[in-house]
């Protein structure tokens, strides 16, 4: 059974493995919840469902997630940088081993929602439906001590 979703349109063909916080989209790794995972668990959890490596990875967290995934991304694998929320507090973002990107000839590409405002209403409707049905959990966050570090487009 093929389990993947077209994160990068036309770039992650059926049969390739996409890993990330995409449990609803059919990824192999369950969504990561704060406090339920550490680096050792994450590294082990990635190996079993992805014995041939990870072909596509949508990265939006940073921190130990990107470091663990980089150890499993296949040669010439693709990483879509959709956010680095772990670094929004002013700490330097991973990866801890950036040479892995070069040595394995991986492709990284950044994506910002403002580039795709044409699909924002549809995405918002879809996400709201997941929240209402309980398929997507949402937790409130408190005030950010370093909100001034967020890009301007995040405060509109």
ChimeraX commands (.cxc) that place a marker at each C-alpha (Angstrom):
marker #1 position 0.00,0.00,0.00 radius 0.5
marker #1 position 1.35,3.41,-0.93 radius 0.5
marker #1 position 1.07,5.98,1.84 radius 0.5
marker #1 position 2.02,9.45,0.77 radius 0.5
marker #1 position 0.61,12.84,0.00 radius 0.5
marker #1 position 1.78,15.26,-2.63 radius 0.5
marker #1 position 3.52,17.74,-0.36 radius 0.5
marker #1 position 5.60,19.06,-3.22 radius 0.5
marker #1 position 3.28,18.77,-6.23 radius 0.5
marker #1 position 4.79,16.35,-8.70 radius 0.5
marker #1 position 7.86,15.89,-6.55 radius 0.5
marker #1 position 6.97,12.94,-4.29 radius 0.5
marker #1 position 5.74,10.16,-6.57 radius 0.5
marker #1 position 3.65,7.25,-5.33 radius 0.5
marker #1 position 5.83,4.65,-3.67 radius 0.5
marker #1 position 8.18,7.15,-2.09 radius 0.5
marker #1 position 8.09,7.69,1.66 radius 0.5
marker #1 position 7.03,11.00,3.13 radius 0.5
marker #1 position 7.57,11.51,6.84 radius 0.5
marker #1 position 6.40,14.32,9.03 radius 0.5
marker #1 position 3.66,15.57,11.26 radius 0.5
marker #1 position 1.13,14.42,8.68 radius 0.5
marker #1 position -0.73,11.60,10.41 radius 0.5
marker #1 position -3.96,12.75,8.81 radius 0.5
marker #1 position -2.33,12.78,5.39 radius 0.5
marker #1 position -1.17,9.17,5.63 radius 0.5
marker #1 position 2.46,9.56,6.66 radius 0.5
marker #1 position 4.21,6.67,8.31 radius 0.5
marker #1 position 5.14,8.43,11.56 radius 0.5
marker #1 position 2.34,9.47,13.92 radius 0.5
marker #1 position 1.97,13.17,14.65 radius 0.5
marker #1 position 4.45,14.29,17.28 radius 0.5
marker #1 position 2.94,15.63,20.47 radius 0.5
marker #1 position 4.85,17.77,22.91 radius 0.5
marker #1 position 6.26,15.76,25.81 radius 0.5
marker #1 position 5.65,12.36,24.20 radius 0.5
marker #1 position 8.87,12.03,22.30 radius 0.5
marker #1 position 12.60,12.34,22.79 radius 0.5
marker #1 position 15.46,12.13,20.29 radius 0.5
marker #1 position 16.16,8.44,20.94 radius 0.5
marker #1 position 12.51,7.45,20.48 radius 0.5
marker #1 position 12.22,9.53,17.33 radius 0.5
marker #1 position 15.32,7.99,15.74 radius 0.5
marker #1 position 14.01,4.47,16.42 radius 0.5
marker #1 position 10.51,5.32,15.24 radius 0.5
marker #1 position 11.77,6.52,11.87 radius 0.5
marker #1 position 13.87,3.45,11.06 radius 0.5
marker #1 position 11.17,0.77,11.11 radius 0.5
marker #1 position 8.60,2.25,8.70 radius 0.5
marker #1 position 11.29,3.76,6.46 radius 0.5
marker #1 position 13.89,1.03,5.90 radius 0.5
marker #1 position 14.83,2.52,2.52 radius 0.5
marker #1 position 15.06,6.06,3.86 radius 0.5
marker #1 position 12.80,9.06,3.61 radius 0.5
marker #1 position 12.25,10.53,0.16 radius 0.5
marker #1 position 10.18,13.62,1.07 radius 0.5
marker #1 position 10.00,15.47,4.37 radius 0.5
marker #1 position 7.91,18.57,5.17 radius 0.5
marker #1 position 9.81,20.32,7.98 radius 0.5
marker #1 position 8.00,22.83,10.15 radius 0.5
marker #1 position 9.49,22.28,13.60 radius 0.5
marker #1 position 13.29,22.16,13.58 radius 0.5
marker #1 position 14.85,21.02,16.86 radius 0.5
marker #1 position 15.49,17.29,17.30 radius 0.5
marker #1 position 12.92,16.44,14.63 radius 0.5
marker #1 position 14.97,17.76,11.72 radius 0.5
marker #1 position 18.16,16.23,13.12 radius 0.5
marker #1 position 16.56,12.78,13.44 radius 0.5
marker #1 position 14.98,12.96,10.00 radius 0.5
marker #1 position 18.23,14.08,8.35 radius 0.5
marker #1 position 19.84,10.82,9.44 radius 0.5
marker #1 position 17.22,8.93,7.38 radius 0.5
marker #1 position 16.59,11.16,4.34 radius 0.5
marker #1 position 17.74,9.22,1.30 radius 0.5
marker #1 position 20.34,10.45,-1.14 radius 0.5
marker #1 position 18.72,13.10,-3.33 radius 0.5
marker #1 position 15.73,13.26,-0.97 radius 0.5
marker #1 position 13.65,16.42,-0.74 radius 0.5
marker #1 position 12.96,18.55,2.32 radius 0.5
marker #1 position 10.26,21.23,2.22 radius 0.5
marker #1 position 10.98,23.91,4.81 radius 0.5
marker #1 position 7.55,25.14,5.87 radius 0.5
marker #1 position 8.59,26.61,9.21 radius 0.5
marker #1 position 11.11,26.29,12.01 radius 0.5
marker #1 position 8.94,26.97,15.02 radius 0.5
marker #1 position 11.55,25.63,17.45 radius 0.5
marker #1 position 13.83,28.53,16.53 radius 0.5
marker #1 position 11.25,31.32,16.86 radius 0.5
marker #1 position 12.45,31.88,20.44 radius 0.5
marker #1 position 15.78,33.19,19.19 radius 0.5
marker #1 position 17.75,29.95,19.55 radius 0.5
marker #1 position 19.83,28.89,16.54 radius 0.5
marker #1 position 17.99,26.29,14.47 radius 0.5
marker #1 position 19.36,22.86,13.60 radius 0.5
marker #1 position 20.54,20.97,11.69 radius 0.5
marker #1 position 23.35,19.80,13.90 radius 0.5
marker #1 position 24.99,18.08,10.93 radius 0.5
marker #1 position 24.48,20.33,7.88 radius 0.5
marker #1 position 27.12,18.41,5.92 radius 0.5
marker #1 position 24.58,15.57,5.56 radius 0.5
marker #1 position 22.62,17.83,3.23 radius 0.5
marker #1 position 25.62,18.31,0.96 radius 0.5
marker #1 position 27.05,14.80,1.05 radius 0.5
marker #1 position 23.70,13.19,0.24 radius 0.5
marker #1 position 22.79,15.81,-2.39 radius 0.5
marker #1 position 19.48,16.64,-0.73 radius 0.5
marker #1 position 17.19,19.34,-2.03 radius 0.5
marker #1 position 15.82,21.92,0.42 radius 0.5
marker #1 position 13.18,24.41,-0.58 radius 0.5
marker #1 position 11.40,26.97,1.57 radius 0.5
marker #1 position 7.65,27.53,1.40 radius 0.5
marker #1 position 5.76,30.50,2.85 radius 0.5
marker #1 position 1.96,30.65,2.98 radius 0.5
marker #1 position 1.97,34.15,1.50 radius 0.5
marker #1 position 3.18,32.56,-1.75 radius 0.5
marker #1 position -0.03,30.51,-1.93 radius 0.5
marker #1 position -2.77,32.82,-0.69 radius 0.5
marker #1 position -4.88,31.50,-3.57 radius 0.5
marker #1 position -5.40,28.26,-1.61 radius 0.5
marker #1 position -5.62,29.81,1.88 radius 0.5
marker #1 position -9.47,29.87,2.06 radius 0.5
marker #1 position -9.66,26.20,1.02 radius 0.5
marker #1 position -6.90,25.19,3.47 radius 0.5
marker #1 position -8.55,27.10,6.31 radius 0.5
marker #1 position -11.91,25.44,5.61 radius 0.5
marker #1 position -10.28,22.00,5.49 radius 0.5
marker #1 position -8.37,22.58,8.73 radius 0.5
marker #1 position -11.46,23.94,10.51 radius 0.5
marker #1 position -13.33,20.79,9.51 radius 0.5
marker #1 position -10.61,18.63,11.04 radius 0.5
marker #1 position -10.75,20.61,14.27 radius 0.5
marker #1 position -14.56,20.45,14.47 radius 0.5
marker #1 position -14.59,16.67,13.92 radius 0.5
marker #1 position -11.83,16.15,16.49 radius 0.5
marker #1 position -9.38,14.74,13.94 radius 0.5
marker #1 position -6.95,17.59,14.60 radius 0.5
marker #1 position -6.17,18.70,18.13 radius 0.5
marker #1 position -5.57,22.36,18.78 radius 0.5
marker #1 position -4.13,23.70,21.99 radius 0.5
marker #1 position -4.02,27.34,22.95 radius 0.5
marker #1 position -0.63,28.92,23.35 radius 0.5
marker #1 position 0.28,31.65,25.76 radius 0.5
marker #1 position 1.93,34.95,24.98 radius 0.5
marker #1 position 5.28,34.66,23.27 radius 0.5
marker #1 position 8.17,36.30,25.03 radius 0.5
marker #1 position 9.98,36.86,21.73 radius 0.5
marker #1 position 7.08,37.62,19.38 radius 0.5
marker #1 position 9.14,40.46,17.95 radius 0.5
marker #1 position 11.38,37.80,16.37 radius 0.5
marker #1 position 8.56,36.50,14.18 radius 0.5
marker #1 position 8.66,37.61,10.55 radius 0.5
marker #1 position 6.36,40.53,9.75 radius 0.5
marker #1 position 4.09,38.32,7.64 radius 0.5
marker #1 position 3.32,36.31,10.78 radius 0.5
marker #1 position 1.80,39.35,12.50 radius 0.5
marker #1 position -0.65,40.59,9.88 radius 0.5
marker link #1:1,2 radius 0.2
marker link #1:2,3 radius 0.2
marker link #1:3,4 radius 0.2
marker link #1:4,5 radius 0.2
marker link #1:5,6 radius 0.2
marker link #1:6,7 radius 0.2
marker link #1:7,8 radius 0.2
marker link #1:8,9 radius 0.2
marker link #1:9,10 radius 0.2
marker link #1:10,11 radius 0.2
marker link #1:11,12 radius 0.2
marker link #1:12,13 radius 0.2
marker link #1:13,14 radius 0.2
marker link #1:14,15 radius 0.2
marker link #1:15,16 radius 0.2
marker link #1:16,17 radius 0.2
marker link #1:17,18 radius 0.2
marker link #1:18,19 radius 0.2
marker link #1:19,20 radius 0.2
marker link #1:20,21 radius 0.2
marker link #1:21,22 radius 0.2
marker link #1:22,23 radius 0.2
marker link #1:23,24 radius 0.2
marker link #1:24,25 radius 0.2
marker link #1:25,26 radius 0.2
marker link #1:26,27 radius 0.2
marker link #1:27,28 radius 0.2
marker link #1:28,29 radius 0.2
marker link #1:29,30 radius 0.2
marker link #1:30,31 radius 0.2
marker link #1:31,32 radius 0.2
marker link #1:32,33 radius 0.2
marker link #1:33,34 radius 0.2
marker link #1:34,35 radius 0.2
marker link #1:35,36 radius 0.2
marker link #1:36,37 radius 0.2
marker link #1:37,38 radius 0.2
marker link #1:38,39 radius 0.2
marker link #1:39,40 radius 0.2
marker link #1:40,41 radius 0.2
marker link #1:41,42 radius 0.2
marker link #1:42,43 radius 0.2
marker link #1:43,44 radius 0.2
marker link #1:44,45 radius 0.2
marker link #1:45,46 radius 0.2
marker link #1:46,47 radius 0.2
marker link #1:47,48 radius 0.2
marker link #1:48,49 radius 0.2
marker link #1:49,50 radius 0.2
marker link #1:50,51 radius 0.2
marker link #1:51,52 radius 0.2
marker link #1:52,53 radius 0.2
marker link #1:53,54 radius 0.2
marker link #1:54,55 radius 0.2
marker link #1:55,56 radius 0.2
marker link #1:56,57 radius 0.2
marker link #1:57,58 radius 0.2
marker link #1:58,59 radius 0.2
marker link #1:59,60 radius 0.2
marker link #1:60,61 radius 0.2
marker link #1:61,62 radius 0.2
marker link #1:62,63 radius 0.2
marker link #1:63,64 radius 0.2
marker link #1:64,65 radius 0.2
marker link #1:65,66 radius 0.2
marker link #1:66,67 radius 0.2
marker link #1:67,68 radius 0.2
marker link #1:68,69 radius 0.2
marker link #1:69,70 radius 0.2
marker link #1:70,71 radius 0.2
marker link #1:71,72 radius 0.2
marker link #1:72,73 radius 0.2
marker link #1:73,74 radius 0.2
marker link #1:74,75 radius 0.2
marker link #1:75,76 radius 0.2
marker link #1:76,77 radius 0.2
marker link #1:77,78 radius 0.2
marker link #1:78,79 radius 0.2
marker link #1:79,80 radius 0.2
marker link #1:80,81 radius 0.2
marker link #1:81,82 radius 0.2
marker link #1:82,83 radius 0.2
marker link #1:83,84 radius 0.2
marker link #1:84,85 radius 0.2
marker link #1:85,86 radius 0.2
marker link #1:86,87 radius 0.2
marker link #1:87,88 radius 0.2
marker link #1:88,89 radius 0.2
marker link #1:89,90 radius 0.2
marker link #1:90,91 radius 0.2
marker link #1:91,92 radius 0.2
marker link #1:92,93 radius 0.2
marker link #1:93,94 radius 0.2
marker link #1:94,95 radius 0.2
marker link #1:95,96 radius 0.2
marker link #1:96,97 radius 0.2
marker link #1:97,98 radius 0.2
marker link #1:98,99 radius 0.2
marker link #1:99,100 radius 0.2
marker link #1:100,101 radius 0.2
marker link #1:101,102 radius 0.2
marker link #1:102,103 radius 0.2
marker link #1:103,104 radius 0.2
marker link #1:104,105 radius 0.2
marker link #1:105,106 radius 0.2
marker link #1:106,107 radius 0.2
marker link #1:107,108 radius 0.2
marker link #1:108,109 radius 0.2
marker link #1:109,110 radius 0.2
marker link #1:110,111 radius 0.2
marker link #1:111,112 radius 0.2
marker link #1:112,113 radius 0.2
marker link #1:113,114 radius 0.2
marker link #1:114,115 radius 0.2
marker link #1:115,116 radius 0.2
marker link #1:116,117 radius 0.2
marker link #1:117,118 radius 0.2
marker link #1:118,119 radius 0.2
marker link #1:119,120 radius 0.2
marker link #1:120,121 radius 0.2
marker link #1:121,122 radius 0.2
marker link #1:122,123 radius 0.2
marker link #1:123,124 radius 0.2
marker link #1:124,125 radius 0.2
marker link #1:125,126 radius 0.2
marker link #1:126,127 radius 0.2
marker link #1:127,128 radius 0.2
marker link #1:128,129 radius 0.2
marker link #1:129,130 radius 0.2
marker link #1:130,131 radius 0.2
marker link #1:131,132 radius 0.2
marker link #1:132,133 radius 0.2
marker link #1:133,134 radius 0.2
marker link #1:134,135 radius 0.2
marker link #1:135,136 radius 0.2
marker link #1:136,137 radius 0.2
marker link #1:137,138 radius 0.2
marker link #1:138,139 radius 0.2
marker link #1:139,140 radius 0.2
marker link #1:140,141 radius 0.2
marker link #1:141,142 radius 0.2
marker link #1:142,143 radius 0.2
marker link #1:143,144 radius 0.2
marker link #1:144,145 radius 0.2
marker link #1:145,146 radius 0.2
marker link #1:146,147 radius 0.2
marker link #1:147,148 radius 0.2
marker link #1:148,149 radius 0.2
marker link #1:149,150 radius 0.2
marker link #1:150,151 radius 0.2
marker link #1:151,152 radius 0.2
marker link #1:152,153 radius 0.2
marker link #1:153,154 radius 0.2
marker link #1:154,155 radius 0.2
marker link #1:155,156 radius 0.2
view
